[in-house]
């Protein structure tokens, strides 16, 4: 596939600056998300980030963070939202479906098989111990993703962003305030700070 | 079979509603799932819920598949399917329309500002989920060491995360955790 040799149409006015050169097709979307999903032990986000940003270079690290942030604040499972938004961004509603089907379909089959096995063998102590060990490692993987996603903020020396990040972490994780109340305060505050910072950067 | 279709109905209503209120994703919704499955509907015991969580971590795919497992234990394969579709469908549609809306207003500056403002919040929430999950699964200091080891390896190397899960499983099997 020679990407640059035949310019079919003029690119969208703002495309060259903002979107990466690679444009996945429908089958490619389905397969990519199925692969990320099937590789995604302990959560797909690790793999989605690796596949989309590091391997396929469909998005930059910053773009990925921003798209993921949007999906995080839509209700529901983030990575499902991300698959739909990501697929639709490149190939419209069909692209959203392809990515979604790839993400959820194959692992759902596996999960159903595991559920059936657990229903039969769930009381075996060795299995229970093994599951406990797996859970410990899985939490570690989640923590690593958090630090990877923090890197762009740290590199930019985005102090206000980091302060907001730590405040949300403390409110939910340490103080255990209800999610809705924390978001109700944190979203307007973060918005106001972002707008102020951009104005100051321009002035 | 009427009790089975009744419980499928319950699954659809429970997870359909939960999906629309589950701000912060599947991992943030885990306390709410626990409340619904154990306390409200008595679908499973505390112990079974903890196991289901571990299996959902162990199986490949998005964390939301914990819902598939809950659905299966309530109403078999039909329940697994119904719960998954109920949890993913409504918000997938919503996400599609929101993203289209953002595409159309691409030239406006506010979507970029909103998204940039949400980044630190979103990472902070995930960090909190990491802490809460660590507190539930790391019951010993060896368990905590496994978590820290996996975190460091996953952050600093490009090692396949599957090996860390496997190592955790082997240590658990050996009775170390």
Interface residues (C-beta under 8 A of the other chain):
Chain A: X14 X37 X38 X39 X40 X41 X42 X43 X44 X46 X47 X65 X66 X67 X68 X69 X70 X71 X72 X73 X74 X75 X76 X77 X78 X79 X80 X81 X84 X85 X88 X89 X93 X96 X100 X103 X104 X106 X107 X108 X110 X111 X112 X114 X115 X116 X118 X119 X122 X126 X128 X129 X130 X131 X132 X133 X134 X135 X136 X137 X138 X139 X140 X141 X142 X143 X144 X145 X146 X147 X148 X149 X150 X153 X158 X161 X162 X164 X165 X166 X167 X168 X169 X171 X172 X173 X174 X179 X180 X183 X186 X187 X190 X191 X193 X194 X195 X198
Chain B: X19 X20 X21 X22 X23 X24 X25 X26 X27 X28 X48 X51 X52 X53 X54 X55 X56 X57 X58 X59 X60 X61 X62 X63 X64 X65 X68 X69 X72 X73 X77 X80 X81 X84 X87 X88 X90 X91 X92 X94 X95 X96 X98 X99 X100 X102 X103 X106 X107 X112 X113 X114 X115 X116 X117 X118 X119 X120 X121 X122 X123 X124 X125 X126 X127 X128 X129 X130 X131 X132 X133 X134 X137 X138 X139 X143 X144 X146 X147 X148 X149 X150 X151 X152 X153 X154 X155 X160 X161 X162 X164 X165 X167 X168 X169 X170 X171 X172 X173 X175 X176 X177
